[in-house]
């Protein structure tokens, strides 16, 4: 639909409510666009004010269904029913359902509601406080994560014998806009009665654990923009989100938002900027953290110049960033308001020359400036109620006029008394760059309980997160212990403070700073440290003043695998060139392209080349096959000797709940397993074990979760313990006391995926399997934990004329694919099977089939299928093939693996129960990429013809997998093998079909 219909400005009256404004536009701007979003095909769709009103009607009907007290005929209570909204839903769905509540807020037909918008970032303890303080009777939640958060809060309420709210399912976009004609019969009644003296909405002012009431009219102004404004990331439970929705109703701009259905993709600065461009937005409302990220990238700055305006608010923006963007020609403007007041600053058409943080008060305000001792020309802002400005909260009086003391400190310009900028907070609240606030007082009080702490100072204004500066009570002892140990001594209290505070206020261990004895705190007469005096010093010590670069050269970073691959290719080409001079052509032709990987030592490579050069026409690969089988047998024998006898310590530690050790939790499958384990209430501890890296373990998990579309907030659960070590070393290079609780499950998922490497290269990983068995049989456990090992269905040779592989053991070495990766998995299976027969261990060997990408479609480009698709750039086509495709989404596979912890069998297959043909799947992809489907042997011939330059190897991962594609090529005759997988994986048989796999 067109967005060019006439938008009718609403007449401003003091008695006009915000939902009343929405109702006005339903009748007077019916066919004008209110929201726009991209559908699953990335086509722009619009929701008109008329359709929005219909969606609100659906929301009212859903509320009536779940909260029958709101129906007509019920006698209104003396106090409204407080209904909590704990939801991370998309902006359109959230806004629609919020306004459905607002319609019932002042209704006299039944019992009125009072909706309470609760941040999804709150901790369970904070949620308990909010539920109790506001007497929440009902609580809407929109997904498993919010439901788990609510359930954790309910557990605390049950212990405290508090009132338990009813948990209700938050509706989806489909419920509000698609299913209405089927299920709902509510008709809009524009004559609903209202009581104008009662509050309409509770907003939890972020950072403090007591909420404020927000009345509807807040003088938002009537800027008739009639433009599309991107509001994708305006926090909906925050005043900024409500302000964006209200401002649209007064000014007429169209709100551009995320797609309200389908997979939810976490937003980042680049993705948000792309969404702005795709929606044809001419302006954007954003929190400062995204603006800072855009300013650091010159390409993003160039794209921002095309916008008419960037409106930022909710937290401090670096003055340096603001000046830089202004100098670059970006029109950036401040949105300054408050939950209790509404809009405070005029939204300037252009930024002030001295900085975009400068502002003037809106014309309808009656500001009072109270001098503050923290600096010259610095005042606390107090706002008086007036005929044009109705306050949502009253906490003081000025000359017998009701007023609100904001605790915001503003600094007046020296030459222009009408010009101000925000200086900070009088009440010590810390404004983070994300737009959230941290209230340090209660957290510092908890930290002060630690016997080693003399005084804590929480900091973080203008930063992504909070930190704490500690003055030790015993400086000598703190210095002797060292920073790491001293942090560990403080951690129980820091952890308690984190439990109390919202998630955005969480203090990480790396952000615990310790004051030097040479710079002790200075104290006032009341024995308190004046925080304002130290904030600047902390900022100076935690940042460096590095100007934003004016020229950026992108680095073509090379991974270690890329570098080694190029080196191996150089060695291969050099040796083959020499062998062609001395060895028979037939011998050289039988040498596989990955022979360098198959001979991982200098001695082995020397012996291989010597044998090849001396043979005249013998089967060199046949000799290698004999050596391969001997090596497999030797490794199985080596790691199945001298099993430990399980002797539990006395008294043994009995596991009261599920405690899991998970390896490889930063990989594609491992990160999905971790994300789902966290949500299980039966799992109380997860040891996330990974190899050491230059990046901190938590940072690597953040990247893994971001890349694969998992919720980052899951990583904040205290049940996760991050461990770095080496499974190939006895004891894993970790402290023996690290496992404080007996393990019940070991999920050994970490394994390097490289089909070029030889079996010898995987021996450290094989050794790690044996050490996992030894750990499980150790004295800490009353009963050995289950060792779950992720193996591969593809251990069996491709296209062999054998029946489907059953869930059982196979020892025929002729059936094992000649790949070091697959051979190492088979050896590990043999080790675990031997442990099953010779010890008390009950392992589960999970043969995983083909997995596809994560929740957001992320798929490791080095895996064979993404590499195959990517090769179309140089090959010019997609390969045809016979057989089936049975990809399982990786998040489904993760859920199935967790379910298999109760398996009664030692073997389990994880494959898709309903495969499709290769031609169906590749046909869709070829159509999307607009490339032809060509015979597999032709596709392979073209790939082999690509020169193996360093750039080609870096950009085209399929070149590293030529041997794999050769082995996986379909045979000439497919008779009797119709059930085979397209790339040579064998058909499999499942004895038990796990419920999770019934997609």
N, C-alpha and C positions, 0 to 999 in steps of 0.2 A: 504494500500500500504506500501511497505517497505521504511524505511528511510535510507537504506544502499547504494543508488545510489551515484555516485561520484559528489561531490560539486566542481564546478570550481571557483577558486579564480578570482576575477575581477582585471584587471590591473589598477593600480592607476595612473590616469592622472588628472591634475588640472582642465581640462575642463569637467571632468566626473560629471554629476549631480546625485543626490541621486535616482531620479526616473529612471535615465539612468542605474544605478546599478541594479534596479529591472528588467528593460527591458533586461539587459545583462543575468541575471539568467533565465529569461523566455526562452531565446534561448539556453543557454549553461548549465543550471541546470534544465531542464524542468521537469524531473521526481523526483527531490529531494524535500523532504518535507520542507516547509517554516513555516507552522503553524500546531499545533495539538490541538484538543479540545475533550471533552467528549460529546457524543450525549445524547439524553434523556434516553437511556438505559445504560448510563455510559460506553459505548464502545468508545475506542479511535479512532478518525477519523483524517485524515491528509488532508491538502491543500498543493498541490505542487506549486513550483514556476510557472509552466505552468498554473495551475488552478488559481493562484493568478493574473496572468496577464489577464486571461479571466474575472475575477471579476472586475479588474480595467477597462477593456473595457466596461463592463456594466455600471460602474460608469460614464465613459465619456459620454456614450449615455444618461444617466439620466440627466447629466449636460446640454448636448445639448438640451434636451427636455424642461428643465425649464429655461435655460438661452440661448436663441437663438442667442445672440450676438457672442457666441463662435463658431458658425457653419462656415464652409468654405465659403468664398465669402464676409464675413463682413470685412470691412476695419479696420485694427487694430487702436485702439485709442492711443493717446499720452501717456495715463496712463492706467494701467491694471484695470480691474473691481475687486474691493475688495469684496470678498465673505466670510462672517462670518460663522463659523461652531460652533454652540452652541449645543453640543450633549453629552449625557451620554451613548452612544452606547457601545456595547462590543468591545474589542480591535481589533478583526479581521475585523469586519464591518467598524469600524472607520478608521483603517489603510488603508484598501482597498479604501475607498472613498477619503481619504486624498491624496493618490497617484494618483487617477483619476484627482484630481485638479492639482497636480504637473505636470501631463502630459500636461495639457493645460496652465500651467503657462508661458511657453516660446514659445508657439505655434505661428507661424506667419500666420497660415491658417485663423484664425478668431481673434476676440478680445481676448487677453490673460487675464487670471485670476490671482488674487493674494489671495490665501486662508489665512484666519485669524482664527487661532485656539483659541477659547475663552473658558475660564474655566466655567463650569456649576455652579461653586460656587459663581459667581459674583452676587452682588445685582442689582436690577433694575437700580439704579442711576449710578452704576459703568458701567453697560452695555450701558447706554445712552452715557456716556463719551467715551467709546471705539468705539461705532458706529459712533459718531460724529467726533472723532479725526481721524479715518481712512476712513471716507466717505464710510461706508459699504452700498452696493447697494442691496445685497441679503443676507439672513440669513437662514441657514439650522437649523431646530430643529427636535428632534427625539421622543419626547413624550409630554404628556399633561403638565408635570411640566415645561419643557423647553419652550413650547408654551406659558404658562402663564407668565413665566419670560419675554419672548420676548414681549408679549402683554402689560405687565406693563411698559416696557421700551418705547414701542410705544406711550402709553398714555402720558408719560413725553415729548417725542419728539413732539407730537401734540401740547401740551401746549407751548412748546418753539418754535413752528413753524419750527422745524428742518426737515431735509430730512428723509423720512420714508423708511426703507428697505423693500423689498418684503420677506415675510416669506414663506419658502419652506419646504416640508416634507423630512426629512433625510431618505435615503433608508434603508431597512432592509437587513439582510443576504440573505433572500429568494429573494429579488429584485436583488441582485448582483450575486448570485451563482445558483439560482434555476430557476428563471423566465427568464433568459437570452435567452434561446433557443426559447421562445415563443414571446418575445417582442422586442428583440434587434437585430440589424443587423450591428452594428459597427464592422469594421475590423481594426485590429491593424496596424498602419503605423509606422514602425521603422525609417522612414526617415523624421519625423517631424522636422522642423527647430527650432532652439533655439537662443535666445539672451542671451549671458552669462553675460551681464553687469547688468541685472535687478535682483531684489530680487525674491526669489522663494516662500517664506513663511513668514507670520507674526506670531510670537509667543509672547503672552502677558507674559512678565516676571512677575511671580506671586508676588503680594504685591505692585506693582507700577502701576499707571494708565496711563503709556505710553508704547507702545509696541516697540519691536526691530525687525529688519529684519534678517532672517536666510538664508544665502546662503547654498548650498548643501554640498560642500566638507568641512569637518571639521576634517580631519586626525584621523578618529576613530580607525585606526589600523586594522590589519588583524590577529586576533587570531583565528586560524582555529580549533575551538573546536569540531565541528560536534556533539554537544550534544544537548539534549532537555533542554531548560532554561525556567523556569516559569516566565512569565512577566504579570501575571493576573492583578496585581494592579499597574503597572506603569502608572502614570497619563498621559493620551494621549494628553491633551492640553498643557502639560508642556514639557520643553526641555528633561526631563528624558524619557518620552514616545517616542519622536521622536528619541532620541539617541538609545533606545533599538531596535527600528525598523531598524535604519541604521546600527547598530553594527551587527545585524543578517545578513544583506546583505554582510557585509565585512568579517565576521568570519565564517559564515556557520552554526551557531546554529539554532535549530528549536524552534520557539516561542510557548510555551504552554499557552493557554488562556482559558477563560470561554467558555461555550457552547454559540454560537452566536444566538441561538433562544430559544423560550420557556420562562418561567417565569424567571425574573432576580432576583437572590438571593443576598442580600447584603453580602459582604465578611467581615469576621472577622478573627483574627489570627488563630484560630483552623480550620476554614473552608478552609482558604488559604493553611495551612499546609497539610490538607487532599488532596486538589487539586494538590499540588506539588507531593505528593506520588502517587496519582492515575495516574498522567500524566507520571510517571517514569522520572521526571526531575532529572538531576544531578546537577543543579545549579538553583539559583533564584535571581531575581533582585527585591528589595523591598525598600520601604521607611522605615526610622528608627523606626517609631511607632510600626510596626509589629515585628521588631527585638527585641525591648524592651519587648514586650508582650511575645514573645517566650522565652526570657532569664529568665523570671520570673516563668517559668513552667519547672521543671526538665524533665518531660516526653517529652516535646517539644524539649528540648536541646538534648536529646538522639536521637531523630529523625533527628535533624539538622546535627548531626555528620555523618550521612550517605551520605550527599551531598558533592560534590566536592568543592563547593564554595557558599557563600552567598554574593552577591554584594549589598551594600547599598549605598544610596546617596539621595540628595535632601534636606537634613537637618542634624542637629547635632545628633550624637549618644552619649549617656552617655559613658564617658571613663571607668567608672566602669563596665558597661555592656559589653563593648568591651573586657576589660581584662578578665572578667569572662568567656566569650565565648571562648577566645583563650586558657585559662587554661583548659577548658573542652574539648579541641580538635576540636572545630568548626573552619573551615577555612572561615574566614570572610574578605572581601576585599572592599575597598572604591571605589566608582565611583564618581569622582569629575569633574564636567564640568559646563558650563554656556551657557545660551541661545544664547549669543552673540559670543561665542568662540568655543564651542564644548567641546570635551574631554580635560581635563587639566592634570589629574593625570594618571600615568601608572597604569593599573590594575594588581596588584601584584599577583603572583602565590600563595604566602603565606603572612599572615599579619606580620608586623614588630613586633619584640619581645616587643617593648615598647608600642604598641597599634595599633589597626587597623585604627586609624585616621591618622597615619603617611603615607606620600606619596612622590613620586618623579615625576617630570614633565615628560610628554611624550617627546619623542626624537625630534618630529617635531616642538615643541614650541620654541619661542624666548622670554623667560620671562625677565622682568625688575623688580627689587625689589626696591621700594622707601621707605626709612625709615619712620616709623610712630611713633609719640610721645607716643602712648598708652602703650608701653612696650618694654623691651629689646628684641633684635633679632626679632622685629615685623615689617612687611613690607606690604605696599599695593602692590598687584600683578597687574602689567601692562604687556600686551602681545603685542608684535610687529608683524606686518604682515610680512610674508616671502614667499619664493617660495614653501615651504611645508606646509604653514598654511595661509589659506585665511580667514580673519575675516568677521564676519557677521555684525559688527557694529564698527564704528570708532568714538572715542570721544576725541582723543588727538594725539600728535605727539611726538616722541622721536628721537632726532637727525635727523629731517626731514623725519622720517619713520612713516607711519600711524600705529596707535596703539589703543588699547582699555584698558582704566583704569577700572578694574573690581570692585573696592571698596571692594573686599575681602581682609581681613587682614590674612596673613600667618606668622607663627612663625618658624624660622629656628632652626634646632637642634644644640645644643651647640658644639657637637663633629663631626657631619657629615653635612657639608654645603649643601649636595644634598638632605637632608631629611627635610620635612616640615610637618606642620599640620595647619589646618584652625583655626584661632583665633577668628574671628568674622567679622563684617562689619564696614567699615569706614563711610558709609552713614546712619548708625543707623537702617538699615533694620533688622528685627527680624526674624530669621530662626526658624520656628516651627518644632517640631519633625515629623510632618506629611509630611514634604517636601515643604510646602507652606511658603510664606514670608509675613510678615506684615510690611507695610510702616507706621511708627507711626506719621510722621510729620503732614500730613493733618488731621488725627484723633485728634491729640493733639491740633491742631489749633482750631478745632470745640469745643473741650471740654473746652478750655481756655475761650470761650465766656461766660461760666457760671459765674455769679457774685460771687459765693462762692469759685471759684477755683483761687489759686495763680499760681500754676504750676502743670501740669500733667506729668507723666512719664509712658509710656506704656512699658511693659516687657513681656517676654515669651520665650526667646531663649531656645530651647531644650524641650519646654513644648507642650502639645497637643493644647493649645489655649492661647490667649493673655489676659493680665490683665492690670490694670492701677493703679498706686500709685498717690494719690492726696495730695498735700500740700494745706490745706484750707487757704483762704484769712483771715478768722476770726476763729482762733483756738478755742477761748473760746466758741463761739457760736456753732461750730461744735461738741465740746465735750459735751455741754449741750443738743444738739438735739439727740445725740446718733447715732450709725452707720447706723441703718436701715432708720431713717428719713433723715439723711444726704445723703444716697445713693439715696433716692427718689427725693431729690432736684437736684441731679446731673443727674438723669436718662434722662430727655429730651435731654440734649446735648450728653450723651452717645448714646442714641437711634439715634440721627441725625448722629453721627460718624459711627454707625453701618450701617445705610442706605447707607452711602457713600462708605464704605469699602466692599471688597469681604466677602462672608459668613465666610470663614475660619479665618478672622480677627475679627470677632464679639466678643465683650466684654460682658460677662454675669454679671448680677448685683452682684453675689457673688464674682466676681473677681475685684470689686472696693475696693481697700485698701486705708486707710487714714493715712498719716504720723503723727507721734506723735509730739507734741510741743517740747518734749525733744530731738528729732532728726530732726530738720528742714533741708531743702535743703540748700546746699552751692552754691552760685552763682558766675559766672565768671564776669569779668569786663563788659561784654556785657549783664549782667543780665539774663543769661541763666544757667540752671543746667547742669553740665557736666554729661551726661548720663552714660558714662563708669564707673564713680566713684560709681554709685548707683546700677548698674546691679547686681554686686556680692552681695550687701547687700539685695537686693530684693530676689535673689535666695536663700540666706541663710534663709530668713524669711518665704519662701514659700515651703521649702522642709526639710525633715529630712534625714540624711545620714544613711540609713538603708541598710546594706549589703544584697545581694541576699542570701536567705537561701540555705543551702546545703542539708537539709532534710525537706521534706514537708509531713505532715500527713493529708490526706483528711478527712474533717469533714462530717459526715453524718447528715447534718442539718435537723431539724424537723420543720415543719410549725406548727402554732397554731392549724390548723384543724387536723393535724396528732395527736397531743398530746391529743386534746379533744376526737377524735375518739377512741383512745386507752383507755382513762378514761371511756367513755361511755360503751365500750365493757366490761371492768372490772366490772362496776356497773351492767350491764345487766346479765352477767354470774353469779355474786354473788346472785342477787335477784332471778333469775330463779332456781338456786340450792336450795334456801330456800323454794320457792313456791312448788317445786316438793315434798318437805317433808310434806306439810300441805294442799295443794289444790288438787282437782281432776285432773287426767291426762287430761281429756277432756278440762278443763278450761285452763290449762297451754298451751296446744297445740294451743289454739285459740289466744294466745298473740303474737302479731307481734314482729319481732326482733328489731324494732326501738321504742319500747314503752318508752325507757328512753328519747328519743328526744320529744315524744308526751307529756310527763309530765315534762316541763322544770324547774319546781321549786321543792324544797324539799317537800313542803306541798302537791303538786299535786302528786308527786311520792309516798309519804306515803299513801295518800288516795287510789291510784290505787292498791298498793300492799295489803292494808287492805281489800279492796273490793274483790280482787281476792282470797285471802286466806280464806274468809268467805263464798264465793259462792260454791255451791256444783256442779251444772251442768247447770248453766245459761249462757246466751250469753253475756259474758263480752264485746265483741266487739260491740254487739248491743247497749249496754249502752253507750259505747264510741261514737257511731254514733249519738245518740240523743244529747249528749253533744257537739259534733262537729258542728252539724247544728245550735244549739243554739248560739254557740260562733261566727259562721259566721254572723248570723243575728245581734248579738249584736255589732260586729265591724262595720258593714255597718251603723247601726243606729248611733253609736258613732261619726263617721267621716263625716256624712252628715247633721249635724245640724249647724244652725247659719251661713249661708252663708254670706260673706261680699257683700255689694252693691258697684258695680264699680262706683266710682266718680272720673273722671280724674282731675288732678291738673289744675289750671288755670294760665297761658295758658298751655294746655297739651303738652307733648313732642311728636312731630310727628316723626316717624321713617322714615329716608330718604333712608335706605337700610335695608338689612336683618341682624339682630343681634341675635345670637343664644346662648342660655344657654344649654350646653350638660353635662349631668351627666354620670359618669362611662366611661370616655374617655380613661382609661388605660386598659380596658378589651378587649376581642376579638372583639366583635361587635363595642364597643364604639370607639376603636382606628381606626377602618376602617371608621366609620362615620366622625371622626375628620379629617382623612387624606383626605377625599373627600370634606368635607366642605371647607377646606383651599383653594382648587383649584377653588372654585366658586367665580367669580368676583362680584356677587351680594351680597355675604356675606362679610361684612366689619369688623365684630367683632365676636369672638367666646369665650365665657366664658367656659373653660374646668374645670368642677367642680368635685372634688374627695374627698374622705375621707382623713383626715390627716394621715401622715405616717412619720416614721423616715427618709425615703429618700425624698429628695426634689421632688416636683411635676414634674419639668422638667426632672429629672433623671428617674423617673418612666415612663414618656412618651417615653424617649429614649429607655428604655428597652422594652416597649410594642411594639414600632415601629420596633425595631431590631428583636424581637422574631417573629413578624408576617410579616416581609418582606416589611414594608412600608419604603418610602424614608425618612431618618432622616432630610434631608434639609427642609422638610415641616414644621418641628417644629420650624424653625427659622422665620416663618412669624410673622410679628408684630401684625397681627390681632388676634392672640391667647393670651388670658389672663388666666393664671393659677390660680385657686381658690381652697383652701382647706377649707372644712367646714363639717357640719353634717346636712343632710336633716331632721333628726328626731327632730331637735331643732328649735323652732320658730325663724325665722331670720337667720337660717342656721349657726349661730356662725361666721358671717362675718360682716364687716362694712356695714351699710345701704347705704353709698355713693358709694359703690364699682361699682354698675351698673351705669356708667356715661351716657349710652345710653339706650333708651327704647328698651326692648326686643320685637322681633317679633315672635320668635319661642323658645319653651322650649322642648328639647328632653330628656325625663326622661328615661334613659336607665340603670342606676345603680341598681343592684339587686343581692343579694347574691344567688349563685346557690348551694343549698344543699337540696337534697330530703329527708334527714333524719330529718331535723329540723321541729318542730311543728309550727302551725299557730301563737302561742303566741310569738315565737322567731322572727317572721317577723313583729310584730306590729310596731316597730320603722320605718321600711320601709314603711308600710302602712300610718303611720302618716306623713311621708315625702311627700306622694302623696297629702294629703290634704294641706300641707304647700305650695306645688307647685301651687295648685289652688289659694290659698290666694295671693301668689306672683303675679300671672297673673292678678288677679282682683285688684291689688294695684293701687294707684293714679298716678304712674309714667307713665302709658301707656294710650295713647288716646284711643286705641283699645286693648282689652286683647290679648296677644300673644296666638298662638295656643300651647296647651300642647299636645305633642305627647308622648304616653306611650307605651313602648314595653311590651306587654303581651305574652301569649302563646296559640297556637292552642290547646295544650294538656290539657286545663282546663277541657275538657269534659272527663268523665270516659272512660277507655279503653274498647273496644269491646262491648260497649252497642249497643243494637239493635235499633239504631236511624238513621234517614237519615243524609246525609252530613251536617255538621255544616255550617250555612250561616253566612254572615257578618252582624250580628245583636246581640241583647242582649239575654241572657238566664238566667232565675232566678230559675230554678228547682234545688234545692240543691242536689237532688239524682243523678244529672248528673255530679257533680263536683268531681274530683279525690281527694281522701283522702290523700293528700300530703300537708304539710304546705306551701311549696314553691308555688304550684299551687293554693291553697286556697287563699294565700295572693295576687296573681295576680287577682283572681276573685273579691275579696273584693275591690281592687284598681279600677278595671273596674266599679264596682257599684258606687264608689265615683265619678269618672269622668262622668259617665252617669247621675248621679243625678245633678252634677254641670251643665251639658249641659241643663237639663230641668229647672233648677232653677236660673241660672245666665246668663250673656252674654258670658260665655266661650264657645268656639267651639273646644273641644278636638278631637284628633284622637287616637283611641285605635287600635294599630297594633298587631294583633295576629301572632306572628312569629312561623313558622314551624321549622323543623329540619335544623340546620346550620352546614356546614362543616368547614374546616380549612381556614387559611389565605392565602395570596398570595404565601407564601413559604411552605404551607402545615402544618404550626403550628396549633395544635389543643389541647385544654386543656385536659390533660390526665385524669382529674377527671370527665369529661363528660361521659355519659353512653356508647357511641359508642367507643371512644378510650379505655375506661376501658374494654369493651367487647373484643376488639381486643387484648389488652395486656394480658388478662387472658389466652390466648392460651398457655402461657408458663407453666402454672400449670394445666390447664384443658386438654390440648392436643388435641384441636379441636376448630372449629368455629360452632356456633349454626345455625341450620336450622330454617326457619320460613316461614310463609305465608304472603301474603300481599305485599305492595309496599314500596319503599324507595323514599323519595322526598327531599333529602338534597339540600339546596341552599348554594352556596359558600358565605362565610361571607362578602366578599367585594361586591358581587352582592346584597346581602341583605342590606348592608349599603347604596348603591346607590338607592335602591328601597325605603328605609325609607325616604331618603332626597326628593325623588320625591313625596312621600305621603304628604308632607307639604301642597300641594294644593288640597288634597282630599276633595270632597264635602260631604263625609259621615263620621259619627263618628266612624265607624268600618271599618277596612281593614285587609285582610288576606295576609300574606307574605309566600307563599308556592311555591314550584317548579311546574310549569304548566305541566311538562312532566316527571312524576315519572317512575322509573323502578322497576322491581320485586326485592325483597330481595335476592332471590336465585341467580340472575345474579350478584348482587353487592358482596355478601359474597363469591360467587364462585371465583371471581377474586382475592379477598383478601386471601382466603384459598390457592389458587394456588401459590400466591407469597410467602406466609409464609410456604408453604409445610406442611399444616395440613389438616386432614380430616374434612368434614362437618358431624356433628352428630346431632341427634334430640335435639330440644331445651330443653325438660325435662331432657334428659341425661346430656346435658351441664350444666344445672342448678344444677343437683344432684352432679356432680363432683365439681362444684364451692362451694357448701355448705359443701362438705367434706374436704375442705382445712382448716387446723387448723388456728384459728384466733390469731396467735402470733403477737406481735408488729411489727416484721420484715415483716410478710406476709401482714399486713394491710398497711404498708408503701409502699411496692413494688407492691401490687396488689389492686388498687383502686376499682376494681369490688366488692370486699368483702364489701365495704361500701354501695353498691347499691343492695344488695340481695332482699330487699323488693320491690324495683322498678322492678327488673327483674321478681319477682314472679307475680306482678300485670300485667306486660306487656307480660306474657307468652301467646302464642296463644291458643285459645279455641280448644277443640277437634273437633268441627264442625264449619267449615268456610263457610258453605253454606250461600249465600246472603251477604257475607261480603268481597267479593274479592277486593273492592275498599278501604278497610281499610289499614292504615299504618301497617307495619310489627310488630312494638312494641306496638301496641294498640292505637296509636294516631288515632283520628277519621278522616274520610274523610272530606274534606272541600270544600266549594263552594266559588268562587271569583266572585263578581258582576262586578269588573273591573280588567282586566289583564294589569298590569303596564308594559310599554314598556321595562323597565330595566330587567324584568324577562324573556323576550323572548331571552333566551341565544343562 
